Amino acid sequence: MREKVFQEAEKLLEKKPFDQITFAEIAELAGVHWTAVRRHFGNKEEMRNWLQEKQSTMNETFTDTRTRIIEAGTKTFSVQGYWNASLDKVAAEAGMTKGAVYWHFSSKQDLFLAILEHNLTQQLKVLPLQIEKILSSNNPEEALTSWLKLQFNFFDQEEGSSRLFLEFVTSSREPEIHHKLQMIHSKIIEGVGVYLGEMQKKNLITSEVNAESLSITIDALMKGILIEYIIDPTHFKSKSIFETISSVLWNGIIPKIDRN
């Protein structure tokens, strides 16, 4: 019986995170009462420790599967839109069964929220470093131009990436999605605002404006530019558009002592 209990527990680790597995689930698969599972593992904490250690040695099978689903979901939502997408279509894109997708995400909304959180969290991680690199450059305006070109080259290369942004916004009519979008977006605005405040203390940008308001202004400008790109990307083939955007933005935040 002990061997059967541990075998079924290990099978579960291939399908879900260790911290979501319960005595009852293992017991059902092993065909025993849940108290028998507890007897073999000890208490709940001891079971979780065993599961965590075991899952860490499984070549990240669970993590890899979840990542594949998120990548497939991102493409599916980008190309087909939130309302036309389904977990069936995501599973087909990922080359998995629908059941495998359901092990990781309980619904289409659950997956969409995970993609939303992943994208905005990644943005929060890299944006401050990108800002610092631009402001620390010998030619910040030129560095800003190069950064903008890189962002829009990414949209050109990744199918549907720019439209995923619109899906996040339009799908926010659903209360849970709206709440998640608002919560993570607030973290980005506040986080970048704090970082811009530090840049003001170093006199890298003007101190004449409120740092958080500046964060919102820059974010709004970038989103507006993205919408323009989605409507007609042909205008973004010209170098002058990025130089113009950089000039308008940079000349609005440069400290007065540095102005010519």
N, C-alpha and C positions, 0 to 999 in steps of 0.2 A: 504493500500500500504506500509506503513512504516514497519508493522510487516512482510510482505512478503520480503522486502529488507533485513531486519536483519536476517530472517530465512535462506535465500539463502547465505548470507555472512557467517553465522555460518557453513553451510554445506561445503562451500569451505575450511574452516579451518581444516576440517577432511582430506583434500586431499593435501594441499600444505602449505608452510610457509606463515605467515601473511604478510610479506613484499613483496610477489610476487603477491598479489591480487590487482586487479585494479577496478576502478569504472565501467569500461565497462563490465568486467566479471560478476560482481554482477548484473548489469543492464540486461544483456542478460538472466540470469537465472530467474530474477524476472519479466521479460517481460516489462521493463520500459526503458525510456531514461536515459543515464548515468547522465544527470544533475539532475534527480530526486534522484538518489543515493547520489549525492554530497549534495543535499539539506537536506537529512535526516542525513547524517553523519557530514556535515560541510566540512572543507577543507581536503586535502589528509592526512595531519599530524594527524588530529583528527580521521580520519578513521583508520589509522595505529595503533594509540594508543588503540582504542577500540578493534581492531582485535588482537593485541598483548596480551592485558589483557585477552581477551576471550580465546585465544589459550593456555595461561598459566594455565588455570583452567580445561583444557580438558584431564587431566590425561596423558599428554604427548603422546596422540594417534599418532600424526604426527611423533614425534621423534621415537617412538617405531616401527612404520611401516618402516621408512627409515632405521633404524638399522637392521631390519629383512631382508630388501632387500640387504643391504650391506653384511650381513653375508651370505645370499644365493648366492649373486654374487661372493663373495670370494671363496666359495666352488666350484661353477660352473666353474669359470675361472681356478682354481687350477687343477681340475680334467679333464676338457675337453679342456682347452687351450683357448686363446683369440679368435682365428679364428673359432673354432667350437662352441663357446658359443653363446647364443642369449638371448634376453630379455624374450622370451617364456620359455626357459629352466630355467632362473632365477626365473620367476614367478611361475613355477611349483615347483621348489625347495623351494620357500618361502611359497607356498600354497596360492598364490594370483592370481588374474587375471592379464593379460598383461596390461590392462588399468590402474590398480592400480600402477603397476611399472612405467608406463609412466607418471603418475602424479608427480613422484619424479625425474625421469631421462628421458631425451629426447631421448637417444639412448644408444646402447651398449657401445660406447666409453665414453659417459658421465658418466655412472655407473663405468666403468673401471677406469676412471680418479679420481672419488670420492674414490674408494678403494685404489688406489695408494697414493692419498694425505692422506687418513686416516692412512694407514700403516706407511708411512714415517714420518708423524707428530707425531704419537705415539712413534716411535723410537727416534725422536729428544727430546721428553719430558722425556723419561726414561733413555736414555743412559748416560747423565752426572751424574745422581744420582748413576747409577750402577758403573760408573768409580770411583766416589768418595768413594763408599763403599769398592771397591776392594783396592784402594790405601791407605785407612785409616785402613785397616785390619792389625792385628799383623803379619799375614802371607799372604801378597798380592799374592804371586805365587799360594798358595793353594786356596785362594779366587777366583782367576782368573780361576783355574781349575774347581771349583764348578760352577762358572757362565757359563762356556762353556758347561758343562754337562747339565745344565738346558736348555740352548738354543736348544741343539740338542734333548733333551727329548721332548721338545715342538714339534719339527718337526716330531718325531715319533708318538706322540699322535694326532696331528691335520692332518687329511687326506689332502694331497696335499699342505700343507703350504709351504714346501720347493720349490715346483715347481712354486708357484705363483711368487717368485722372478724372475725366468727365464722368465715368461710371461711378467713381467714388462720390462725386458731388450729387449727381442726379439720383443715385440710389439712397441718398441720405433722407429720403422721404420716409423710409422705414425707421421707426424710433430707435431701435438698437444700433443700426448702422450710423444714424445721425449722432447718437451719444458717443460712440466709439470714435468717429471722425472728429467730433468737437473736442473730446478729451485729449487725443493724441496731437491734434493740431495746436491746441492750447499749449501743450508741452513744448512743441517746436517754437512757437512764437515767443514764449517766455524764456526758453533756453537760449535762443539766438539773441533775444533782447539783453539777457545778462552778459552774453559774450560781447555784444556790441558796446555795452557799458564799459567793459574792460578795455576795449579798443579806444573808447573816448578818454579814459584815464591816461592812456599812453599817447594821447594826442594824435592818433592815427586817423581818426575821423572827427567831424565837428561835434562839439558838446552843446550846440545850440538847439538840439532837438531831443525829445524824449526817446531813450534807447528802445523801449518796447514799441512805441509808435513807429519808430524807424523800421523795426523788425516787421511790423504789419505792412508798412508801405512797400518794403522790398518784396515781401511775399506776394502782395497784391499785384505788383508790377510784373513779377515773374509768371504768375498765373494768367494775367492778361496777355502777356506775350505768348504763352503756351496756347491760349485759345486762338489767337491770331494765326499761330503756326498750324493748328488743326484745321482752321477754315481754309487757309491757302498757304501751304508750305513753300510755294515757289518764290515768295519774297525773301525767304531765309536762305536762298542759295547765294545771295550777294554778301560780300564781306562788309559792305557799308552799313547793313542793318545792325550788325553786332557792334560795329564801331559807334554808331549813333546811340544805341541803347547804353553802351558803356560810358559814353561821354555824358549823357543826361544823368545817369545814376551817380557816376563818380564826382561830377562837378556839383552835385547836390549834397554830398557828404564830406567832401574834402575840407579840412580845417582852413579857416581864413588866412592864417599865417603862411600857408603853402600856395595860396592863389597867386597867379601872375598879375 
